[in-house]
Amino acid sequence: QVRLEESGGGFVQAGGSLRLSCAASGQNFITNVMGWFRQAPGKEREFVAAINWNGGDKLYTDSVKGRFTISRDNAKSTVYLQMNSLKAEATTVYYCAASWGSGVPSARTDEYMYWGQGTQVAVSS
């Protein structure tokens, strides 16, 4: 059993920054792929970023490239999402997810076995 707990969400003005954290427990963290997704009410869950076990391979959705950075600290079993130059459309709930599949960062939700409860991000325009 794996538990993922997100933190770091909150309210920020457009152009500002937030850093989300996701702490994992319960299974060997170092061997997995970690991802960040977001989901607005009434919409499908959307991929944001993913990172492989050692941080050497990262994947981003086009809309966040150059502004968001995913990273991980395996010693702390934690993955981060640094979000800069935030826009109002980033307002939604952000979820972290863990995969023990191919080891390659993926944008597919069905490749992630475990999900956190989410953290709310609100960006004012």
FENTAHU-V495105 format. One record per backbone hydrogen bond with DSSP energy under -1.0 kcal/mol. CO is the residue of the C=O (numbers start at 1). NH is the residue of the N-H. E is the energy in kcal/mol with one decimal. If there is no record, write none. Layout:
BEGIN
co nh e
CO NH E
CO NH E
END
This chain:
BEGIN
co nh e
3 25 -1.9
5 23 -2.4
7 21 -2.8
10 122 -2.9
12 124 -2.2
13 16 -2.3
16 86 -2.4
18 83 -3.3
20 81 -2.3
21 7 -2.2
22 79 -2.2
23 5 -2.2
25 3 -2.7
29 32 -1.5
33 99 -2.8
34 51 -2.7
35 97 -2.3
36 48 -2.5
36 49 -1.7
37 95 -3.0
38 46 -3.9
39 93 -1.3
40 43 -2.2
46 38 -2.6
48 61 -2.4
49 36 -3.4
50 59 -2.4
51 34 -2.2
52 55 -1.0
57 52 -2.3
59 50 -2.2
61 64 -1.7
64 67 -2.3
64 68 -2.5
67 84 -2.0
69 82 -3.0
71 80 -3.2
73 78 -1.9
77 24 -3.1
78 73 -3.0
79 22 -2.0
80 71 -1.7
81 20 -2.6
82 69 -2.4
83 18 -2.1
86 15 -3.1
87 90 -2.1
88 91 -1.9
92 121 -2.6
93 39 -2.2
94 119 -2.2
95 37 -3.0
96 116 -2.3
97 35 -2.6
98 113 -1.8
98 114 -1.6
99 33 -2.5
108 111 -1.4
109 112 -1.6
114 98 -2.1
119 94 -2.9
121 92 -1.5
122 12 -2.5
124 14 -2.1
END
